[in-house]
Amino acid sequence: MARDPLVSITIAPKTRPSAYTRYRGTATVHYKDVDKYPLAIAQRYMGGEPGENGLRSKGRTLLR
């Protein structure tokens, strides 16, 4: 991404792959304060303690 920051993400449901959505944009890599974002996202969608436990068992990458 340092060489070419253009990204495209496509999301499609298993039941209807033709009903997809695509996002295109320019990505930036952030190195400062990246540890706080995965925890905040996990806690928002999984709840406080389950979100924290889920992070311990998985790797992570922050891409904006």
N, C-alpha and C positions, 0 to 999 in steps of 0.2 A: 504494500500500500504506500510505502514511501515513494516508490517510482510512479505508481499510477493509482491515485486515490478514488477513482470512479468505482462504484459498487452497485450491484443489483441483487435484490433479495426477492425470491418468489415463494409464496406460501399457498399451498393447495390442500384441501381436505382429502382424506383417503377415499371417502365415499363418492366425491365428484371432482376428480382432478382437473376437469376442464373449467371449473369455477374457481380460478386462481386470482390472486392479486399480486402485483409486482411493484416494488419500490425501487426507485433509482435515485442515486445521489452521490455526494462526495463524502468520503469517510475521513475522519481525523483520528489519530491514535493519541490517547491521553495517558500519561505516565504518573501525573501528580494526583494524589487522593483517589486512586482507582479502587482501593479496598472498601471504601464506604458505599459505593454504588451497588455491588452485588448483594450486600447484606440488606440494604434498604429495599431493593426489588424483591428479594426472597421473602422478607418479612411482610411486605405488602400483599403478595399473592398467596403465600403459604401460612402466614401467621407468624408471630414472634419466635417462639422456640422451634417449631418445625422448620421455619425458614433458615434459622441459624444452623440447625442440624443438617439440612439439605446441602448447605454450602460446604460443609466439611467433607462430604463424600464425593464432590464433583469438582472438576477443574473449571476455570473461568477465564473469559476474555472480555475486555471492555472495548466496544467499538461504537463510535458515534457517527 
